[in-house]
Amino acid sequence: MKAMYVDIGELGWSLYLSAHVRWLKQHTDDHIGVMTHADRCCLYNGVADAVYKVPEDFYGIFRRGTEVYFGLKGISDEELRGYFAKRIPNDYELRGFFSRYNKIKTKAIFKLYEYSKTLEGKKEILIFPRYRNTRHSSQRNLSKSFYAEVINVLCAKFPDYIVRTIGIPSGAYSVNGIKRTNYINDVRQDADLQTLIDRCQVAVAAIGSQSAPPKLTLLQGVPTFMIGHQRARHENGDNWMSTKVEFYDVSKKNYASIDIKDCINKIVSFVEGC
């Protein structure tokens, strides 16, 4: 059987799906194909039997930035299935799901993603300055000034490390105006997941609010400081490699209420212990 899975939803669920595909390859005889965005193909290279890019007309019909679970907010499973059923190769059966599907969590094999190249040089502290402008997800935003203060403090405290922010402009603050020679603003349009995965080789720590990039750094074995509202999930359930993690609790509906001074002090202590 040739089965096609579609990955167009939230990035955090892509990590589950790639682990599920790895499980399928060990427990079934199916030929597994995955259709996904170009920037996510690296999650399936060497895992699935074939990886296909989402057709270009997808972006004219649907809009990125509305992802929820495996699908898109406000778009029915039936509509998405109808679209992809007509666009996957004829010899595949569409198996992908577009809503939440928890059963794959028990049928998943998590492993480190492969690096595309070897990185050397100074050790780095990675920061993910997450920013969303939709009502559904903006409540998890921390302020831009919070990240600027974190960057300044870490650059001063750890002059031998590079402090690097990572992300894309549609999902992260571009924090400029930091007058520190060991700061790199790497929030750019062409940033991709493979770049983040590769940077994990030189990372001593990662910092970010509850979202997919800190989950990915934990998976890659990078000690991670996460700010959010689901401690048990991210310290244990979704910390698949049992990587060193510290979790700072904030209100689910108001991340901006964070005690900035206390949080930064804890970040500094965490990095000192890495």
C-alpha positions as CSV (number, residue, x, y, z in Angstrom):
1,M,0.0,0.0,0.0
2,K,1.2,3.5,-0.9
3,A,-0.1,5.9,1.8
4,M,0.1,9.7,1.7
5,Y,0.1,11.9,4.8
6,V,-0.3,15.6,4.6
7,D,1.5,18.1,7.0
8,I,0.1,21.6,6.7
9,G,-0.9,22.3,10.4
10,E,0.9,23.5,13.4
11,L,4.6,22.9,13.5
12,G,4.4,21.3,16.9
13,W,2.2,18.6,15.5
14,S,4.7,18.1,12.6
15,L,7.1,16.7,15.2
16,Y,4.5,14.1,16.2
17,L,3.7,13.2,12.6
18,S,7.3,12.7,11.6
19,A,7.7,10.4,14.7
20,H,4.6,8.6,13.6
21,V,5.9,8.0,10.1
22,R,9.1,6.6,11.6
23,W,6.9,4.2,13.7
24,L,4.9,3.2,10.6
25,K,8.2,2.4,8.7
26,Q,9.1,0.0,11.5
27,H,5.7,-1.6,12.1
28,T,4.1,-1.8,8.6
29,D,5.0,-2.6,5.1
30,D,3.4,0.5,3.6
31,H,5.3,2.9,1.3
32,I,4.8,6.2,3.1
33,G,4.7,9.5,1.3
34,V,4.4,12.9,3.0
35,M,3.2,16.2,1.3
36,T,4.3,19.3,3.2
37,H,5.6,22.8,3.0
38,A,9.1,23.2,1.5
39,D,10.5,24.4,4.8
40,R,9.3,21.3,6.6
41,C,10.7,18.7,4.2
42,C,13.7,18.3,6.4
43,L,11.6,16.7,9.1
44,Y,10.8,13.8,6.8
45,N,13.9,13.4,4.7
46,G,15.3,9.9,5.5
47,V,12.1,9.1,7.4
48,A,9.4,8.8,4.8
49,D,9.9,6.9,1.5
50,A,9.0,10.0,-0.5
51,V,8.5,13.7,0.3
52,Y,6.4,16.0,-1.9
53,K,6.0,19.8,-1.6
54,V,2.5,21.3,-1.3
55,P,1.3,22.5,-4.7
56,E,1.8,26.2,-5.4
57,D,-2.0,26.7,-5.9
58,F,-2.5,25.8,-2.2
59,Y,-1.2,29.2,-1.2
60,G,-3.7,31.0,-3.4
61,I,-6.6,29.0,-2.0
62,F,-5.6,28.8,1.6
63,R,-3.6,31.0,3.9
64,R,-0.7,30.1,6.1
65,G,-0.8,31.5,9.6
66,T,-4.1,29.9,10.4
67,E,-2.8,26.5,11.4
68,V,-4.6,24.5,14.1
69,Y,-3.5,20.9,15.0
70,F,-3.0,19.2,11.6
71,G,-5.3,21.5,9.6
72,L,-6.3,25.1,9.2
73,K,-8.6,27.2,11.4
74,G,-12.1,27.6,9.8
75,I,-11.4,25.0,7.1
76,S,-13.2,21.7,7.3
77,D,-11.4,18.3,7.1
78,E,-13.7,17.5,4.2
79,E,-12.5,20.6,2.2
80,L,-8.9,19.8,2.8
81,R,-9.3,16.2,2.0
82,G,-11.0,17.1,-1.2
83,Y,-8.2,19.4,-2.2
84,F,-5.4,17.0,-1.5
85,A,-7.2,13.9,-2.9
86,K,-7.0,15.6,-6.3
87,R,-3.3,16.6,-6.0
88,I,-1.5,13.6,-4.6
89,P,0.0,11.1,-7.1
90,N,-2.7,8.7,-8.4
91,D,-1.1,5.6,-6.9
92,Y,-1.3,6.9,-3.3
93,E,-4.2,6.6,-0.9
94,L,-4.8,9.7,1.2
95,R,-4.3,8.8,4.8
96,G,-3.6,12.3,6.3
97,F,-5.7,13.7,9.0
98,F,-6.4,17.4,9.5
99,S,-7.8,17.6,13.0
100,R,-6.3,16.6,16.3
101,Y,-5.5,12.9,16.4
102,N,-4.0,11.9,19.8
103,K,-3.6,8.2,19.0
104,I,-0.4,8.8,17.1
105,K,1.2,9.8,20.3
106,T,1.3,6.2,21.3
107,K,2.6,5.2,17.9
108,A,5.6,7.4,17.6
109,I,9.4,7.0,17.6
110,F,11.3,10.2,18.3
111,K,14.9,10.6,17.3
112,L,17.2,13.5,16.7
113,Y,16.9,15.1,13.2
114,E,20.0,14.9,11.1
115,Y,22.3,17.8,10.6
116,S,22.8,19.0,7.0
117,K,26.3,20.3,7.7
118,T,28.9,20.5,10.5
119,L,29.0,23.8,12.4
120,E,32.0,24.9,14.5
121,G,32.9,28.1,16.3
122,K,31.7,29.9,19.4
123,K,29.0,28.4,21.5
124,E,25.6,30.0,21.3
125,I,22.5,30.8,23.3
126,L,19.4,30.5,21.0
127,I,16.4,32.7,21.7
128,F,13.0,32.3,20.0
129,P,11.2,35.7,20.2
130,R,7.7,34.3,19.3
131,Y,5.1,36.8,18.1
132,R,1.7,36.1,16.6
133,N,-0.9,38.8,15.6
134,T,-4.0,36.7,15.5
135,R,-6.5,36.8,18.4
136,H,-6.3,33.0,18.8
137,S,-2.6,32.9,19.5
138,S,-1.5,36.5,20.4
139,Q,-2.3,35.9,24.1
140,R,0.9,33.8,24.3
141,N,3.0,36.7,23.1
142,L,5.7,38.1,25.5
143,S,6.7,41.7,24.8
144,K,9.4,42.7,22.4
145,S,11.0,44.7,25.3
146,F,11.2,41.5,27.3
147,Y,13.2,39.8,24.7
148,A,15.4,42.9,24.3
149,E,16.2,42.9,28.0
150,V,16.9,39.1,28.0
151,I,19.3,39.6,25.0
152,N,21.1,42.5,26.7
153,V,21.5,40.7,30.0
154,L,22.7,37.4,28.4
155,C,25.2,39.3,26.1
156,A,26.7,41.0,29.2
157,K,26.7,37.9,31.4
158,F,28.1,35.6,28.8
159,P,30.5,37.5,26.6
160,D,32.1,34.3,25.3
161,Y,28.8,33.1,23.8
162,I,26.9,34.3,20.8
163,V,23.3,35.2,21.6
164,R,21.2,34.5,18.5
165,T,17.5,35.2,17.9
166,I,15.9,32.8,15.4
167,G,12.6,33.0,13.5
168,I,10.7,34.4,10.6
169,P,9.2,37.9,10.5
170,S,5.6,36.6,10.3
171,G,6.1,34.6,13.6
172,A,8.8,36.3,15.6
173,Y,10.0,39.8,16.7
174,S,13.0,41.2,14.9
175,V,14.8,42.7,17.8
176,N,17.1,45.5,16.5
177,G,19.0,48.2,18.3
178,I,21.0,45.9,20.5
179,K,24.5,47.3,20.8
180,R,26.3,44.1,21.7
181,T,29.1,42.6,19.6
182,N,28.0,39.1,20.5
183,Y,24.4,39.4,19.4
184,I,23.1,38.2,16.1
185,N,19.5,38.9,14.9
186,D,18.8,35.9,12.7
187,V,15.0,36.6,12.3
188,R,14.7,36.6,8.5
189,Q,12.4,35.6,5.8
190,D,14.5,32.7,4.5
191,A,15.1,31.2,7.9
192,D,14.1,27.5,7.9
193,L,13.9,24.5,10.2
194,Q,17.0,22.9,8.9
195,T,19.0,26.0,9.9
196,L,17.6,25.8,13.4
197,I,18.4,22.1,13.6
198,D,21.9,22.7,12.4
199,R,22.5,25.5,15.0
200,C,21.7,23.0,17.8
201,Q,25.2,21.6,17.3
202,V,26.7,24.7,18.9
203,A,23.9,25.7,21.3
204,V,24.6,25.5,25.0
205,A,21.0,26.6,25.8
206,A,17.7,27.7,24.2
207,I,15.1,30.1,25.5
208,G,11.5,30.7,24.4
209,S,7.9,30.7,25.2
210,Q,5.8,27.6,24.9
211,S,5.8,26.8,21.1
212,A,7.4,24.4,18.6
213,P,11.0,25.7,18.4
214,P,11.7,25.0,22.1
215,K,10.2,21.5,21.7
216,L,12.5,21.0,18.8
217,T,15.6,22.1,20.7
218,L,14.7,19.7,23.5
219,L,14.4,17.0,21.0
220,Q,17.8,17.8,19.7
221,G,19.3,17.6,23.2
222,V,19.7,21.3,23.9
223,P,19.0,22.4,27.5
224,T,15.9,24.6,27.1
225,F,14.3,27.3,29.3
226,M,10.6,27.5,28.4
227,I,8.0,30.0,29.5
228,G,4.4,28.9,29.4
229,H,1.3,27.4,31.1
230,Q,1.7,23.6,30.5
231,R,4.6,22.6,32.7
232,A,3.9,18.9,33.0
233,R,3.5,18.5,29.2
234,H,6.8,20.1,28.3
235,E,8.9,18.9,31.2
236,N,7.8,15.3,30.8
237,G,5.3,14.2,28.1
238,D,6.8,16.2,25.2
239,N,10.4,16.1,26.4
240,W,11.0,13.0,24.4
241,M,14.8,12.8,25.0
242,S,14.6,13.8,28.7
243,T,16.7,16.8,28.0
244,K,17.5,19.3,30.8
245,V,14.6,21.8,30.9
246,E,13.4,24.6,33.2
247,F,9.8,25.8,33.0
248,Y,8.6,29.3,34.0
249,D,4.9,29.4,34.7
250,V,2.7,32.2,33.4
251,S,-1.0,32.7,33.0
252,K,-2.5,30.9,30.1
253,K,-4.6,33.9,29.0
254,N,-1.9,36.6,29.7
255,Y,1.7,35.7,29.1
256,A,2.4,39.5,29.2
257,S,1.8,39.4,33.0
258,I,5.2,37.8,33.5
259,D,7.5,39.0,36.3
260,I,10.3,40.1,33.9
261,K,13.0,40.6,36.5
262,D,12.4,37.2,38.2
263,C,12.2,35.4,34.9
264,I,15.4,36.9,33.6
265,N,17.2,36.0,36.9
266,K,16.1,32.4,36.5
267,I,17.2,32.4,32.8
268,V,20.7,33.5,33.8
269,S,20.9,30.9,36.5
270,F,19.7,28.2,34.1
271,V,22.4,29.1,31.5
272,E,25.1,29.3,34.2
273,G,24.2,25.6,35.0
274,C,24.4,24.4,31.4
